[in-house]
């Protein structure tokens, strides 16, 4: 039997499609590289003057021309990880309820309302934070015992604006992203995983644990997606964090983030060095984002290797046995 050969026209069409899709894939890489090159070129004046000291210096004094990004790096990472710490249990709880426990009549409306939070502009979250959240946080701060307010974690004036308000706003903004992806991951878990758990005598909660274990790679990806959303947020955080360049563990004290300082001071930069320092902060934010994404990909790859190691049926049985034993 002779092999079928593609006509020259079909071959050229396949080659054109491959070349077109390859061009769009390469375009993304070129775009990222172009952003990095432009940020590097525009911040060369600051890089030449401060070097790597820019990353670890706390001083930010535009009048004397002395700039350091450490307070902004600290504020960005601190607020983002605090928001992740607050939002992850809530988001996973929403995902588990909607995918495993919710009545069918409530599932679609609740999923729609959760996803609707992702469509609200950040400036609206900022206004809600200023008029609703900040007064509530200030009342809580005033109610704190004096002994607690003397600890490093709660030291500072009870202004309402500060790290705690910023972390809470970010947590609310991150929840819909993490919960939506985690919900889809749990829905994609094969029914055989839960059935295997039930066959071994697992309870409903233990069967949910099996499903979460099976989909832990996707759940981890959902959490990291929320972290990326928190790191790059600008307007909502700017309105509630207090905008004071400081490096402190206090949840009460006003602090600053990289995105916020660029948004607040870029139009006020009166010298080339000032502008270059702000652009270098953008370069630092870009580098930190790439490092976090690379670390997250490595973490997901490591977890994925563990998932692929056992056969699916054996994995379900092992997870069910672990849940039952717990």
SVG drawing of the C-alpha trace seen along z (x, -y; Angstrom):
<svg xmlns="http://www.w3.org/2000/svg" viewBox="-31 -70 60 72">
<polyline fill="none" stroke="black" stroke-width="0.4" points="0.0,0.0 1.5,-3.3 1.8,-6.1 -0.3,-9.1 1.6,-12.3 0.4,-15.8 0.0,-18.1 2.4,-21.0 -0.4,-23.4 -1.2,-21.7 2.5,-21.5 2.9,-25.2 -0.2,-25.9 1.2,-23.9 4.5,-25.6 2.9,-29.0 0.7,-28.2 3.8,-26.9 5.8,-30.0 2.9,-32.3 2.4,-30.7 6.2,-30.6 6.4,-34.3 3.7,-35.1 5.5,-32.9 8.8,-34.6 7.1,-38.0 6.4,-37.4 10.0,-36.7 11.1,-39.7 8.6,-41.9 10.0,-40.8 13.5,-41.3 12.7,-44.7 11.1,-45.9 14.2,-44.8 16.6,-46.6 14.6,-49.8 14.4,-49.8 18.2,-49.1 19.1,-51.9 16.9,-54.5 18.2,-53.6 21.9,-53.6 22.6,-56.9 21.3,-55.6 23.0,-52.2 26.3,-53.9 26.1,-56.1 24.7,-53.7 25.4,-50.2 24.1,-47.3 23.9,-49.5 20.7,-50.8 19.1,-47.4 20.1,-47.6 20.0,-51.3 17.2,-52.7 17.6,-56.4 15.3,-58.0 16.1,-61.8 15.4,-63.5 16.7,-66.8 20.2,-65.5 20.1,-63.1 20.5,-60.0 18.3,-57.1 17.9,-53.5 15.1,-51.0 15.2,-48.8 12.1,-50.3 10.1,-49.8 11.3,-46.3 10.5,-45.4 7.0,-47.0 6.2,-45.2 7.2,-41.7 5.9,-42.1 2.4,-43.3 2.2,-40.7 3.1,-37.7 0.8,-39.0 -2.0,-39.2 -1.2,-35.7 -1.2,-34.4 -4.7,-35.9 -6.3,-35.1 -5.1,-31.5 -7.2,-29.8 -10.3,-31.8 -9.8,-31.2 -9.3,-27.5 -12.3,-27.3 -14.4,-29.0 -13.0,-26.7 -13.7,-23.5 -17.2,-24.7 -18.2,-25.5 -16.7,-22.4 -17.5,-19.8 -20.1,-20.9 -22.3,-23.7 -25.9,-22.8 -26.3,-23.0 -28.8,-25.9 -26.2,-28.1 -23.1,-27.0 -23.4,-29.2 -24.6,-32.4 -21.8,-32.1 -19.2,-31.4 -20.4,-34.4 -20.3,-36.7 -16.8,-35.5 -15.5,-36.1 -17.2,-39.5 -14.7,-40.7 -11.9,-40.2 -13.6,-42.7 -13.8,-45.6 -11.1,-48.3 -8.4,-48.7 -9.3,-52.3 -12.7,-51.2 -11.0,-48.8 -8.8,-51.8 -11.9,-54.0 -13.5,-51.1 -10.3,-50.8 -10.1,-54.5 -13.8,-54.9 -14.6,-51.5 -11.5,-49.5 -9.2,-52.1 -11.7,-53.4 -12.3,-49.8 -8.6,-49.0 -8.0,-52.2 -10.8,-51.2 -9.1,-47.7 -5.7,-49.4 -7.2,-51.6 -8.6,-48.6 -5.3,-46.8 -3.8,-46.3 -0.9,-48.6 1.3,-45.6 0.6,-44.4 1.2,-47.8 4.7,-47.8 5.7,-44.8 7.5,-45.3 4.5,-43.8 2.0,-46.4 4.2,-49.4 3.3,-52.8 0.5,-55.3 -3.0,-54.0 -3.7,-55.8 -5.6,-53.1 -3.4,-53.5 -0.5,-51.1 0.7,-47.7 -2.3,-45.9 -4.8,-47.9 -2.8,-47.3 -2.5,-43.5 -6.3,-43.3 -7.1,-45.1 -4.7,-43.0 -6.1,-39.8 -9.6,-40.8 -8.3,-41.5 -6.4,-38.2 -9.2,-35.9 -11.2,-35.7 -8.1,-34.8 -6.9,-32.1 -10.4,-30.6 -11.5,-30.6 -8.4,-28.7 -8.4,-26.3 -12.1,-25.6 -11.5,-24.6 -8.5,-22.4 -10.7,-20.6 -13.5,-20.1 -10.9,-18.7 -9.9,-15.9 -11.2,-12.6 -14.1,-11.1 -12.2,-7.9 -9.9,-9.5 -12.8,-10.2 -14.4,-6.8 -11.2,-5.1 -11.1,-7.0 -14.7,-6.1 -14.1,-2.5 -11.3,-2.4 -13.8,-3.8 -12.8,-7.4 -15.1,-10.1 -16.2,-13.0 -13.5,-15.3 -10.9,-12.6 -12.1,-12.2 -11.7,-16.0 -8.2,-15.7 -7.5,-13.1 -8.8,-15.4 -6.6,-18.3 -3.6,-16.1 -4.2,-15.0 -4.6,-18.6 -1.9,-20.2 0.1,-21.3 -2.7,-23.4 -3.7,-24.7 -0.1,-25.8 -0.2,-27.5 -3.4,-29.3 -1.7,-30.6 1.3,-31.8 -1.1,-33.6 -2.5,-35.4 1.0,-36.4 1.8,-37.9 -1.4,-39.9 -0.5,-41.2 3.1,-42.2 2.1,-44.4 -0.9,-46.2 -0.6,-50.0 -3.6,-52.2 -5.4,-50.4 -2.2,-49.9 -1.1,-53.5 -4.3,-54.8 -4.2,-52.8 -0.5,-51.9 0.5,-55.3 3.4,-55.9 6.2,-56.3 9.6,-54.7 10.4,-52.5 11.6,-49.0 9.7,-47.7 7.8,-44.6 5.0,-46.7 1.5,-46.0 0.4,-49.4 3.2,-51.7 2.8,-53.3 5.1,-51.8 5.6,-52.0 5.7,-49.7 7.7,-49.9 4.7,-50.4 3.3,-53.1 6.5,-55.2 6.7,-55.1 3.0,-56.2 3.3,-58.9 6.7,-60.5 7.4,-59.9 5.7,-63.1 7.4,-65.1 11.0,-64.0 12.9,-67.2 16.3,-65.8 17.7,-63.1 19.0,-61.2 15.7,-61.2 13.9,-59.9 16.6,-57.3 16.2,-56.1 12.5,-55.6 13.0,-53.7 15.6,-51.5 12.9,-50.7 10.8,-49.6 13.7,-47.5 14.0,-46.0 10.3,-45.2 10.7,-43.6 13.6,-41.5 11.9,-40.4 8.8,-39.4 11.0,-37.2 12.8,-35.6 9.5,-34.8 8.0,-33.3 11.2,-31.3 11.1,-30.0 7.4,-29.2 8.0,-27.3 10.7,-25.2 8.4,-24.5 5.6,-23.4 8.0,-21.3 9.2,-19.6 5.6,-18.9 4.7,-17.7 7.5,-15.2 6.2,-13.8 2.7,-13.6 3.8,-11.7 6.0,-9.2 3.2,-6.8 0.5,-5.5 -2.9,-7.3 -4.7,-4.4 -1.8,-3.8 -1.6,-7.5 -5.3,-7.7 -5.1,-4.6 -2.0,-6.0 -3.6,-9.4 -6.8,-7.8 -4.7,-5.7 -2.9,-8.7 -6.1,-10.7 -7.7,-7.7 -4.7,-7.3 -4.8,-11.1"/>
</svg>
